Every structure is written in C-alpha cells, then in structure tokens.
Amino acid sequence: MGKQSQQTNEVHDKRWAIVSMASIPLIMTLGNSMLIPVLPMMEQELDISKLQSSYIISVYSIVGIFLIPIAGFLSDRYGRKNIIIPSLIITAIGALIAGWASWKMQDAFLFIIIGRILQGIGASGAAPIVMPLVGDMFRSDKDISSTLGIIETSNTFGKVLSPVLGAVLAGMIWFLPFFSIPVFCLLSILLIFFLVKKPKEEQEGPSFTEFKENTKEVFKKHKRWLMAIFIIGAILMFILFGVLFYLSSMLEEVYNFKGITKGLYLAVPLAALCLASFITGKKIEDNLVMMKWITFGGIVLAGSSIVAIRFSEQFVYLIVVFLFCGIGIGAVLPCLDSLITESIQKEIRGTITSIYSSARFVGVAGGPPAVALLMKQDLTWLVSLLGFLALIAAYLAFKNIKPEAKR
C-alpha cells in the first residue's frame, strides 16, 4: 500500500512537468498533421500536383529519419532539456519561413519545403527526446508506463485536433497553419523551461566511444525484439499517415466535404486512436506480456480494417472501418513505447528510443507519397500493400517480442 501511494504521489507531484512534456508531441504532431486537410487547398494555391503536396508532409519526416538518432545521443550526453529547447526554437523558425514564403512569394513551394526541412530538424530534437525524459523522471515502471500513455495520448490528441484546427485556420487564410506553430512552440518552451526540472543525479553522459560500445552491447543482447519493434512502429505510421492522406483526398474529391466538416470527419478515426492510447496506457502498467498481446491484437484489428475498405465505398461504412483502424493502432503505440523504455538502461535510453522514433518517421514520410501513387491505380493495390504490411507487423509481434526474455 505504501509503495503504491509513493508511486501515486510521484506522478501527482510531477503533474505539471507531465503536462509540459505532453505539450511537445502535441505541437510536433500539429506541425505535421494539421497540414493534411489543407493539402488539396495548397495544390490549388501553389499550382502543384498531389505527389508534390505529399512532399510537404514527407520532408518533415525524412529529415528526422537521419537526425533523430543523433539527437538521442546528444540528449544522453548533454541532457534532455539542453536539446529540447533549442530544437523547439528551430521548429518555430522553420514554420515562420514556410508561412512567410506562402504569404509573400509568387513561387513559394521551394521555400515552403526549406521551411519544412527546418521544422523537421527541430522536431528531431524535441518529440523523440520526451520518451527517455519520462524514463529518467520516474523510478517505478508503472509510473513510466502510465506517463508514456499520457504522452502517446497527447501525440494522438494532436492528430485529432489537427484536421479541425488546420481546416479552421486555413479557412481564414490558407497559410495560417504555418504561422500558428511558432506560437505553440513558444508556449511549450516556457512550460519546459520553468516546469521540467533536471534529475538531481543527472550527469554528463557517455563519450562517443562509450556510447558506441553501449549501443553495440544493447543490440547484441536485445536485437531480435528491438528490430521487431522498430519495424512495427514504421509500418503502423506508414499505414496511419497513408490512410489519413487517402481519407483526406476522398472526403474532398469524392464526397465533397470541405473545411471544418471535412476536419471533423477526419478527426473521427483519430479520436478513436487517441482514446485507445489513453486507455491502454492506463491498463498495461508494467505487464510486458500484456503489452505483447495488445500489440499483436491491435495490429490484427488495424490490418483487418484496411482489408475491409475493399468491400464498400459507402461513406458511413468507410468512417466506421477507419475508426476501428484507429483503435487498433492507438492500442499498440503505448505498448511499443513502454516495451523499449522499461527494458533499456538509462545511459543509452535516449539513443534507443530515438532510433525507434526515427523508424516511425520512416513510416510517416513514406505513407502519403506511396498512397498518392497507388490512388492512381485500382484500390486493390492500395489495400493489398497496406494489408500485407500489417501482416508482416503482426508476425513480428507474435514471433519476436518475447517479454519473458527481457527481464
């Protein structure tokens, strides 16, 4: 009873720090997902193709694929806050460049891409560092799992809020979503600076040589299940952002929904994803075996939903199918976060969680362009690809995630 009370008190005492940390994935998600419902409008305003508009989403993530592991090492070496705050500043500058180009330039597309690259650089050193920071702040695995559930819920809530907020802002001025990001970043910087305290025992992390040896040792010991989780994370983000791109295009081009109405319909599967993440984070505690089976079941549900798209194009049917897809993915994400954070020692936690975040960014970057190309073909090709990827992810979860081997 005393131990449980101690854990509860620690979460309660650090509740504002948790809120501050949760603001980062929320803002980073808004910075990307908020543009998804606006892409058809950008295609018209900038006179670009559907494939080109998908690059506005993808370059943000492509940069992260390469820079997130570096940010993870730097956070292990020099401290989480020392990396997060400058990264948020870079994100704000990138958004200002993209917004200014959209507002003032005749041919703005190139400078929007440059601004988005800078946003991606900033995002690389902000959101992925939150996960190891949570691991540093709490002693109890249950508290870590619970807080990671809140962080993942904040991430997914950003996805819920994004289509509505993006549609509202773009309804006023089409490039206004870019200018909103610096405001959010400033708020997050203030919260992190004043409310997140460095751990008292925080010391300078390992040198690059030590880091390299530690990383090799971790992969030698945990390679099988770590690689499985990295690939599963990439596949789920590929499916999620591919589905969002598909649904955004269908809502506008086939069903003629625009503006706030379109944003609200896009938010339905994302709200399911958000709720599933929150509930899962609360339930899994430190039960690694439960995490494995929720991961497997969630992937099966998401994959089955994707296959179900092929059987009807009726609007309500599609929304329900995507809702179940959101539930499946939402249930898996907190499990993957906790499996890594609770199983890797603190000294290298930032690096390993950053590699995982980088893998997720691969999926975010690949989903929209792949779906944009496949939408030119018969729907069977799109369903087959996403369904096959879900099957691979389910197999990896079943075969390679073995929690009993990690304790």
C-alpha positions as CSV (number, residue, x, y, z in Angstrom):
1,M,0.0,0.0,0.0
2,G,2.8,2.4,0.9
3,K,4.7,1.7,-2.3
4,Q,1.5,2.3,-4.4
5,S,0.9,5.5,-2.5
6,Q,4.6,6.6,-3.2
7,Q,4.1,5.9,-6.9
8,T,0.9,7.9,-7.0
9,N,2.5,10.8,-5.1
10,E,5.4,11.0,-7.5
11,V,3.0,11.3,-10.5
12,H,0.9,13.8,-8.6
13,D,4.0,15.9,-7.6
14,K,5.2,16.0,-11.2
15,R,1.8,16.5,-12.9
16,W,2.8,19.9,-14.3
17,A,6.1,18.5,-15.7
18,I,4.0,15.8,-17.3
19,V,1.7,18.4,-18.9
20,S,4.8,20.3,-20.1
21,M,6.3,17.2,-21.7
22,A,3.0,16.3,-23.2
23,S,2.9,19.7,-25.0
24,I,5.9,18.7,-27.2
25,P,4.4,15.7,-29.1
26,L,1.1,17.6,-29.3
27,I,2.8,20.6,-31.0
28,M,5.1,18.4,-33.2
29,T,2.0,16.4,-34.4
30,L,0.1,19.6,-35.1
31,G,3.1,20.8,-37.1
32,N,2.7,17.9,-39.5
33,S,-0.9,16.5,-39.3
34,M,-2.5,20.0,-39.3
35,L,-1.5,20.3,-43.0
36,I,-3.1,17.1,-44.2
37,P,-6.6,18.5,-44.6
38,V,-5.1,21.6,-46.2
39,L,-3.1,19.8,-48.9
40,P,-5.9,19.9,-51.6
41,M,-6.1,23.7,-51.0
42,M,-2.3,24.0,-51.2
43,E,-2.4,22.1,-54.5
44,Q,-4.7,24.8,-55.9
45,E,-3.0,27.8,-54.4
46,L,0.6,26.7,-55.3
47,D,-0.4,25.0,-58.6
48,I,1.3,21.7,-57.6
49,S,0.4,18.1,-58.1
50,K,-0.9,15.6,-55.4
51,L,2.5,14.0,-55.3
52,Q,4.2,17.3,-54.8
53,S,1.8,18.2,-52.0
54,S,2.7,14.9,-50.3
55,Y,6.3,16.1,-50.1
56,I,5.2,18.9,-47.7
57,I,4.4,16.2,-45.2
58,S,7.2,13.8,-46.1
59,V,10.3,16.1,-46.0
60,Y,9.4,17.0,-42.4
61,S,9.8,13.3,-41.5
62,I,12.7,12.4,-43.9
63,V,15.0,14.8,-42.1
64,G,14.0,13.2,-38.8
65,I,15.0,9.7,-40.0
66,F,18.6,10.8,-40.1
67,L,18.8,13.3,-37.3
68,I,16.7,11.7,-34.5
69,P,19.4,9.2,-33.5
70,I,22.0,12.0,-33.4
71,A,19.6,14.0,-31.1
72,G,19.2,10.9,-29.0
73,F,22.9,10.6,-28.4
74,L,23.3,14.3,-27.7
75,S,20.5,14.1,-25.1
76,D,22.2,11.1,-23.4
77,R,25.4,13.1,-23.4
78,Y,24.4,16.6,-22.6
79,G,20.9,16.4,-21.0
80,R,17.3,16.2,-22.4
81,K,16.3,19.9,-21.8
82,N,19.5,21.2,-23.4
83,I,18.5,19.5,-26.7
84,I,14.7,20.0,-26.5
85,I,14.6,23.8,-26.1
86,P,16.9,24.8,-29.0
87,S,15.0,22.2,-31.1
88,L,11.7,23.9,-30.4
89,I,13.3,27.2,-31.5
90,I,14.4,25.7,-34.8
91,T,10.9,24.3,-35.4
92,A,9.4,27.8,-34.9
93,I,11.9,29.4,-37.3
94,G,11.2,26.8,-40.0
95,A,7.4,27.4,-39.7
96,L,7.9,31.1,-40.0
97,I,9.9,30.6,-43.2
98,A,7.2,28.4,-44.7
99,G,4.5,30.9,-43.7
100,W,6.4,33.9,-44.9
101,A,7.1,32.3,-48.3
102,S,3.4,31.3,-48.7
103,W,2.4,34.9,-47.9
104,K,4.9,36.9,-49.8
105,M,6.4,34.8,-52.6
106,Q,5.0,34.1,-56.1
107,D,6.6,30.7,-56.4
108,A,6.6,29.6,-52.7
109,F,6.8,25.8,-53.0
110,L,10.7,25.6,-52.7
111,F,10.8,27.8,-49.7
112,I,8.0,26.0,-48.1
113,I,10.0,22.8,-48.5
114,I,13.0,24.5,-47.0
115,G,10.9,25.7,-44.0
116,R,9.5,22.3,-43.6
117,I,13.0,20.8,-43.6
118,L,14.0,23.1,-40.7
119,Q,10.8,22.2,-38.9
120,G,11.8,18.5,-39.3
121,I,15.3,19.3,-37.9
122,G,13.6,20.9,-34.8
123,A,11.1,18.0,-34.4
124,S,14.0,15.6,-34.5
125,G,15.4,17.0,-31.3
126,A,12.1,17.6,-29.5
127,A,9.4,15.0,-29.5
128,P,11.6,11.9,-29.6
129,I,13.5,13.0,-26.5
130,V,10.4,13.1,-24.4
131,M,10.2,9.3,-24.1
132,P,13.6,8.9,-22.4
133,L,13.0,12.0,-20.3
134,V,9.9,10.2,-18.9
135,G,12.1,7.2,-18.1
136,D,14.6,9.4,-16.3
137,M,12.0,11.2,-14.2
138,F,10.2,8.2,-12.6
139,R,11.5,5.3,-10.5
140,S,8.5,3.0,-11.0
141,D,7.8,1.1,-14.2
142,K,4.1,1.6,-13.6
143,D,4.6,5.3,-13.4
144,I,6.7,5.3,-16.6
145,S,4.0,3.2,-18.4
146,S,1.2,5.5,-17.2
147,T,3.0,8.7,-18.1
148,L,4.1,7.3,-21.5
149,G,0.4,6.5,-22.1
150,I,-0.4,10.2,-21.4
151,I,2.4,11.3,-23.8
152,E,1.2,9.0,-26.6
153,T,-2.3,10.2,-25.9
154,S,-1.1,13.8,-26.3
155,N,0.5,12.8,-29.6
156,T,-2.7,11.2,-30.8
157,F,-4.8,14.1,-29.5
158,G,-2.7,16.3,-31.7
159,K,-3.8,14.1,-34.6
160,V,-7.4,14.5,-33.5
161,L,-7.2,18.3,-33.1
162,S,-5.1,18.7,-36.3
163,P,-7.7,18.3,-39.1
164,V,-10.2,20.5,-37.3
165,L,-7.7,23.3,-36.3
166,G,-6.0,23.1,-39.7
167,A,-9.3,23.4,-41.5
168,V,-10.4,26.4,-39.3
169,L,-7.1,28.3,-39.7
170,A,-6.8,27.6,-43.5
171,G,-10.5,28.7,-43.8
172,M,-9.3,32.1,-42.7
173,I,-6.1,32.3,-44.7
174,W,-4.7,29.1,-46.3
175,F,-1.2,29.5,-45.0
176,L,-2.2,30.5,-41.4
177,P,-1.5,27.0,-40.1
178,F,2.3,27.7,-40.7
179,F,2.1,30.8,-38.5
180,S,0.4,29.1,-35.7
181,I,3.3,26.7,-35.0
182,P,5.7,29.4,-33.6
183,V,3.1,30.4,-31.1
184,F,2.6,26.8,-29.9
185,C,6.4,26.4,-29.7
186,L,6.9,29.5,-27.6
187,L,4.3,28.1,-25.1
188,S,6.0,24.8,-25.0
189,I,9.4,26.4,-24.5
190,L,8.1,28.3,-21.5
191,L,6.5,25.2,-20.0
192,I,9.6,23.1,-20.4
193,F,12.0,25.8,-19.1
194,F,10.1,26.6,-15.9
195,L,8.2,23.3,-15.0
196,V,10.5,20.4,-16.0
197,K,13.4,20.0,-13.6
198,K,16.6,18.2,-14.4
199,P,17.0,15.0,-12.4
200,K,19.2,15.7,-9.4
201,E,21.6,12.9,-10.2
202,E,21.9,13.9,-13.9
203,Q,25.5,13.7,-15.0
204,E,27.2,14.1,-18.4
205,G,26.5,11.0,-20.4
206,P,28.9,8.6,-22.0
207,S,31.5,9.7,-24.6
208,F,31.0,8.7,-28.2
209,T,33.3,5.7,-27.8
210,E,31.4,4.6,-24.7
211,F,28.1,5.3,-26.4
212,K,29.1,3.1,-29.4
213,E,30.1,0.3,-27.2
214,N,26.9,0.5,-25.1
215,T,24.8,0.6,-28.3
216,K,26.6,-2.5,-29.7
217,E,26.0,-4.3,-26.4
218,V,22.3,-3.4,-26.3
219,F,21.8,-4.6,-29.8
220,K,23.8,-7.8,-29.2
221,K,21.6,-8.6,-26.3
222,H,18.2,-7.3,-27.5
223,K,18.5,-7.2,-31.3
224,R,15.6,-9.5,-32.1
225,W,12.8,-7.8,-30.3
226,L,14.2,-4.3,-30.8
227,M,14.3,-4.6,-34.5
228,A,10.8,-6.1,-34.5
229,I,9.5,-3.0,-32.6
230,F,11.4,-0.6,-34.9
231,I,9.8,-2.2,-38.0
232,I,6.3,-2.4,-36.4
233,G,6.5,1.3,-35.5
234,A,7.5,2.2,-39.0
235,I,4.7,0.1,-40.5
236,L,2.0,1.5,-38.3
237,M,2.9,5.1,-39.1
238,F,3.1,4.2,-42.8
239,I,-0.5,2.8,-42.6
240,L,-1.8,5.7,-40.4
241,F,-0.5,8.5,-42.5
242,G,-1.3,6.7,-45.7
243,V,-4.9,6.2,-44.5
244,L,-5.1,9.9,-43.5
245,F,-3.9,11.0,-46.9
246,Y,-6.3,8.7,-48.6
247,L,-9.3,9.7,-46.4
248,S,-8.5,13.4,-46.8
249,S,-8.5,13.1,-50.6
250,M,-11.7,11.0,-50.7
251,L,-13.6,13.4,-48.4
252,E,-12.9,16.3,-50.7
253,E,-12.8,14.8,-54.1
254,V,-15.5,12.0,-53.9
255,Y,-17.8,13.1,-51.0
256,N,-17.3,16.9,-51.5
257,F,-16.7,17.6,-47.8
258,K,-14.5,20.7,-47.2
259,G,-13.4,23.0,-44.4
260,I,-14.5,22.2,-40.8
261,T,-16.9,19.4,-41.9
262,K,-14.0,17.6,-43.5
263,G,-11.8,18.2,-40.5
264,L,-14.4,16.7,-38.2
265,Y,-14.8,13.6,-40.3
266,L,-11.0,13.2,-40.4
267,A,-11.0,13.5,-36.6
268,V,-13.3,10.5,-36.0
269,P,-10.7,7.7,-36.5
270,L,-8.1,9.8,-34.8
271,A,-10.3,10.3,-31.8
272,A,-10.6,6.6,-31.6
273,L,-6.9,6.2,-31.8
274,C,-6.4,8.8,-29.0
275,L,-8.9,7.2,-26.7
276,A,-7.4,3.7,-27.3
277,S,-3.9,5.1,-26.5
278,F,-5.1,6.6,-23.2
279,I,-6.9,3.5,-22.0
280,T,-4.1,1.2,-23.0
281,G,-1.5,3.4,-21.2
282,K,-3.6,3.2,-18.0
283,K,-4.2,-0.6,-18.2
284,I,-0.8,-2.1,-19.2
285,E,1.1,-0.8,-16.1
286,D,4.4,-2.8,-16.1
287,N,2.9,-6.0,-17.6
288,L,5.2,-6.7,-20.6
289,V,3.3,-9.9,-21.5
290,M,0.1,-7.9,-21.8
291,M,1.9,-5.4,-23.9
292,K,2.9,-8.1,-26.4
293,W,-0.6,-9.4,-26.9
294,I,-2.2,-6.0,-27.1
295,T,0.4,-5.2,-29.8
296,F,-0.5,-8.3,-31.7
297,G,-4.2,-7.8,-31.4
298,G,-4.1,-4.1,-32.3
299,I,-2.1,-4.8,-35.4
300,V,-4.6,-7.6,-36.5
301,L,-7.5,-5.2,-35.9
302,A,-5.9,-2.4,-37.9
303,G,-4.9,-4.8,-40.8
304,S,-8.4,-6.3,-40.9
305,S,-9.9,-2.8,-41.1
306,I,-7.6,-2.0,-44.1
307,V,-8.8,-5.1,-46.0
308,A,-12.4,-4.2,-45.2
309,I,-12.0,-0.9,-47.2
310,R,-12.3,-3.0,-50.4
311,F,-15.8,-4.2,-49.7
312,S,-17.7,-0.9,-49.9
313,E,-17.2,2.8,-50.8
314,Q,-20.3,3.8,-48.8
315,F,-19.3,6.9,-46.7
316,V,-20.5,5.8,-43.2
317,Y,-19.0,2.3,-43.8
318,L,-15.6,3.8,-44.6
319,I,-15.7,6.1,-41.5
320,V,-16.5,3.1,-39.3
321,V,-13.8,1.0,-40.9
322,F,-11.2,3.7,-40.3
323,L,-12.5,4.1,-36.7
324,F,-11.6,0.5,-36.0
325,C,-8.2,1.0,-37.7
326,G,-7.6,3.9,-35.3
327,I,-8.5,1.8,-32.3
328,G,-6.0,-0.9,-33.4
329,I,-3.1,1.5,-34.0
330,G,-3.9,3.5,-30.8
331,A,-3.8,0.4,-28.6
332,V,-0.4,-0.6,-29.9
333,L,1.6,2.7,-29.6
334,P,1.8,3.0,-25.8
335,C,2.8,-0.7,-25.6
336,L,5.8,-0.2,-28.0
337,D,6.8,2.9,-26.1
338,S,6.8,1.1,-22.7
339,L,8.5,-2.1,-24.0
340,I,11.5,-0.1,-25.0
341,T,11.6,2.5,-22.2
342,E,11.3,-0.1,-19.4
343,S,13.8,-2.5,-20.9
344,I,16.8,-0.3,-21.8
345,Q,19.2,1.2,-19.2
346,K,19.1,4.9,-18.6
347,E,22.6,5.7,-20.0
348,I,21.5,4.7,-23.6
349,R,17.8,5.1,-23.4
350,G,17.7,8.3,-25.3
351,T,19.6,6.8,-28.2
352,I,17.5,3.6,-28.5
353,T,14.2,5.4,-28.2
354,S,15.4,7.9,-30.8
355,I,16.2,5.1,-33.2
356,Y,12.6,3.9,-32.6
357,S,11.3,7.4,-33.3
358,S,13.4,7.6,-36.4
359,A,11.8,4.3,-37.6
360,R,8.4,5.8,-37.0
361,F,9.4,8.8,-39.1
362,V,10.2,6.4,-42.0
363,G,6.6,5.4,-42.0
364,V,5.3,9.0,-41.7
365,A,7.5,10.0,-44.6
366,G,6.6,7.0,-46.8
367,G,2.9,6.8,-46.3
368,P,1.5,9.8,-48.1
369,P,3.6,9.6,-51.3
370,A,3.0,5.8,-51.6
371,V,-0.7,6.3,-51.3
372,A,-0.7,9.3,-53.7
373,L,0.9,7.0,-56.3
374,L,-1.4,4.0,-55.6
375,M,-4.5,6.1,-55.7
376,K,-3.9,6.4,-59.5
377,Q,-4.3,2.6,-59.7
378,D,-7.2,0.2,-58.7
379,L,-8.0,0.3,-55.0
380,T,-6.9,-3.4,-54.7
381,W,-3.3,-2.3,-55.0
382,L,-3.6,0.1,-52.1
383,V,-5.4,-2.4,-49.9
384,S,-3.1,-5.2,-50.7
385,L,0.1,-3.2,-49.8
386,L,-1.3,-1.9,-46.5
387,G,-2.8,-5.3,-45.6
388,F,0.5,-7.1,-46.4
389,L,2.5,-4.6,-44.3
390,A,0.0,-5.2,-41.4
391,L,0.5,-9.0,-41.8
392,I,4.3,-8.5,-41.5
393,A,3.9,-6.4,-38.4
394,A,1.6,-8.9,-36.7
395,Y,4.0,-11.8,-37.5
396,L,6.9,-9.8,-36.0
397,A,4.9,-9.0,-32.8
398,F,3.9,-12.7,-32.4
399,K,7.3,-14.2,-33.2
400,N,9.9,-11.7,-32.0
401,I,8.5,-9.8,-29.0
402,K,9.3,-12.1,-26.0
403,P,8.9,-10.1,-22.8
404,E,9.9,-13.0,-20.6
405,A,13.3,-12.9,-22.2
406,K,13.9,-9.3,-21.4
407,R,13.7,-9.5,-17.6
